[in-house]
Amino acid sequence: MENKNITIGLFGFGCVGQGLYDVLNHSQGLKANIEKICVKDRNKKRKIADEFFTFDKEEILQRNGLNVIVELIDNADEAFAIVKQAMNNGVSVVTANKKMLAENFSELYHLQVKNNVALIYEGSAGGSIPIIRNLEEYYDNELLSSIKGILNGTCNYILTRMELENKDYLDVLKDAQLNGFAESDPWLDVAAFDTKFKALLLTVHAFGIVLNPDDIFNTGIQNISYDDILYAKQRGLRIKMLAVSHKVGDKFRVYAIPHFVDRNSELYNVSYEYNAVEVEGAYSCKQTFVGKGAGSHPTGSAVLSDISALTYDYKYGYKKLKKLINGSGNIEPGKAQIEYDFPIKLYIRFQDGEQLNDLEIISVEEEFKSAGTNYIIANVNFNSLFNIYNKRENKLFICAI
Ligand SMILES: NC(=O)c1ccc[n+]([C@@H]2O[C@H](COP(=O)([O-])OP(=O)(O)OC[C@H]3O[C@@H](n4cnc5c(N)ncnc54)[C@H](OP(=O)(O)O)[C@@H]3O)[C@@H](O)[C@H]2O)c1
């Protein structure tokens, strides 16, 4: 098949947008060029000529002759409006915006079908790791049983530095913010919303199940202390922020929770901003993909790969998802396939015993109290974790065992 020449309208020229610009300029053989770039801040100094830029989104959205809109802005609601309008205009879209995708997945799927356009988003999960297209194409007929991964570079960077430098959370977070490894408001990353959005997307492509973000429990490293790192270290373990989506019997369990991992796990040595995804299938067995999970050039290269795929008219086939589309063409809500009522073994550090009252504790295996720190190892009804879901005032640190 002859590859098409692609003209691009780009939204966003920040970390990823500039990364894309660089990798596109160095790519050989890809027939693609950026016609116009829409950004927001009129006072910002740009590293390329002013004539490339516009501040009016309609100048790109209504421009004739563009084959693809590449959406790389940092606001999920504004991104959704742009992507929706582009698709309704019959233009294919590449994005890396996991929050926008996760919050609007069903509608975005239907927009693809209605307008017969592609929406592809390899950069939205795992940064440079080619996981989504692999799940779609390579594993399309494999009976996958589990996807597990380190999918947030900020959390992994903080956890790695806390362990290697014997430092507390807030010190490392502050440093990570200064070095560009954490946002000024790090909540979406450290409280594992970002990891959960990626878990949602991988669950669509691995199992064909579409969930709403609120169907998936997440808790992150927002309340971690060096005591937790030390607890792990003394037992030869490391704490990793994991997304988990796996099949147990005929149901699925999907969540984003920090986990203790031991030396035998491929995830143990995945450090700093690196990400990893472990895919397990009935016949392929376990395979692990490792790579840079964020950053300008790594994410830019994933976006470039999507643009290249569009030159040969690539679209996700959603082969697994299509099995769950009912007679009227709607996606069956995936929540019915998710199991919530099961015991999960957790390490829970707390300050005051009352903080545990919201959890349905089935049994306690170990309890430690001191002037400095308190923790329990307990089996907890997973469903009861939703009682502490998304509460910034909650100060428990929870880690799955
Ligand atoms: N950073 C990463 O490593 C990474 C990795 C994977 C996925 N992503 C995703 O990629 C996307 C972009 O992230 P980023 O890190 O590149 O963000 P960023 O560095 O904050 O840059 C955001 C860009 O979007 C522009 N922008 C914001 N609102 C806009 C609007 N309404 N219209 C037009 N332009 C607008 C900004 O314009 P100004 O330049 O004028 O401020 C800026 O150029 C996000 O969805 C993010 O989740 C990022």
The ligand as a MOL file (V3000), in Angstrom:
LIG
                    3D

  0  0  0     0  0            999 V3000
M  V30 BEGIN CTAB
M  V30 COUNTS 48 52 0 0 0
M  V30 BEGIN ATOM
M  V30 1 N 4.3760 15.2920 29.4400 0
M  V30 2 C 4.4020 13.9910 29.2330 0
M  V30 3 O 5.4150 13.3400 29.4310 0
M  V30 4 C 3.1690 13.2760 28.7430 0
M  V30 5 C 3.2200 11.8940 28.5500 0
M  V30 6 C 2.0890 11.2370 28.0560 0
M  V30 7 C 0.9380 11.9560 27.7610 0
M  V30 8 N 0.9200 13.3000 28.0040 0 CHG=1
M  V30 9 C -0.3240 14.0290 27.6880 0
M  V30 10 O -0.0360 14.8900 26.5900 0
M  V30 11 C -0.8370 16.0680 26.7030 0
M  V30 12 C 0.0780 17.3030 26.6760 0
M  V30 13 O 0.9380 17.2440 27.8060 0
M  V30 14 P 2.2110 18.2170 27.9300 0
M  V30 15 O 3.0140 17.6720 29.0510 0
M  V30 16 O 2.8480 18.4190 26.6050 0 CHG=-1
M  V30 17 O 1.5180 19.5720 28.4140 0
M  V30 18 P 2.2060 21.0160 28.5690 0
M  V30 19 O 3.6840 20.9170 28.5080 0
M  V30 20 O 1.5690 21.6410 29.7650 0
M  V30 21 O 1.7230 21.8010 27.2680 0
M  V30 22 C 0.3880 22.0630 27.0320 0
M  V30 23 C 0.2430 22.8300 25.7470 0
M  V30 24 O -1.1440 22.9610 25.4760 0
M  V30 25 C -1.4090 24.3240 25.1340 0
M  V30 26 N -2.8070 24.5950 25.4680 0
M  V30 27 C -3.4440 24.5040 26.6540 0
M  V30 28 N -4.7490 24.7920 26.5280 0
M  V30 29 C -4.9590 25.0730 25.2170 0
M  V30 30 C -6.0850 25.4200 24.4430 0
M  V30 31 N -7.2840 25.5550 24.9910 0
M  V30 32 N -5.9110 25.6180 23.1130 0
M  V30 33 C -4.7080 25.4970 22.5350 0
M  V30 34 N -3.5810 25.1490 23.2120 0
M  V30 35 C -3.7180 24.9470 24.5320 0
M  V30 36 C -0.4070 25.1250 25.8960 0
M  V30 37 O -0.2840 26.3830 25.2860 0
M  V30 38 P 0.8160 27.4540 25.7150 0
M  V30 39 O 2.1130 26.9290 25.1460 0
M  V30 40 O 0.3910 28.6900 25.0620 0
M  V30 41 O 0.8180 27.5010 27.2140 0
M  V30 42 C 0.8330 24.2340 25.7690 0
M  V30 43 O 1.4910 24.4920 24.5620 0
M  V30 44 C -1.6340 15.9280 28.0020 0
M  V30 45 O -2.8750 15.3640 27.7030 0
M  V30 46 C -0.8120 14.9320 28.8010 0
M  V30 47 O -1.5970 14.1870 29.7170 0
M  V30 48 C 1.9990 13.9830 28.4880 0
M  V30 END ATOM
M  V30 BEGIN BOND
M  V30 1 1 1 2
M  V30 2 2 2 3
M  V30 3 1 2 4
M  V30 4 1 4 5
M  V30 5 2 4 48
M  V30 6 2 5 6
M  V30 7 1 6 7
M  V30 8 2 7 8
M  V30 9 1 8 9
M  V30 10 1 8 48
M  V30 11 1 9 10
M  V30 12 1 9 46
M  V30 13 1 10 11
M  V30 14 1 11 12
M  V30 15 1 11 44
M  V30 16 1 12 13
M  V30 17 1 13 14
M  V30 18 2 14 15
M  V30 19 1 14 16
M  V30 20 1 14 17
M  V30 21 1 17 18
M  V30 22 2 18 19
M  V30 23 1 18 20
M  V30 24 1 18 21
M  V30 25 1 21 22
M  V30 26 1 22 23
M  V30 27 1 23 24
M  V30 28 1 23 42
M  V30 29 1 24 25
M  V30 30 1 25 26
M  V30 31 1 25 36
M  V30 32 1 26 27
M  V30 33 1 26 35
M  V30 34 2 27 28
M  V30 35 1 28 29
M  V30 36 1 29 30
M  V30 37 2 29 35
M  V30 38 1 30 31
M  V30 39 2 30 32
M  V30 40 1 32 33
M  V30 41 2 33 34
M  V30 42 1 34 35
M  V30 43 1 36 37
M  V30 44 1 36 42
M  V30 45 1 37 38
M  V30 46 2 38 39
M  V30 47 1 38 40
M  V30 48 1 38 41
M  V30 49 1 42 43
M  V30 50 1 44 45
M  V30 51 1 44 46
M  V30 52 1 46 47
M  V30 END BOND
M  V30 END CTAB
M  END
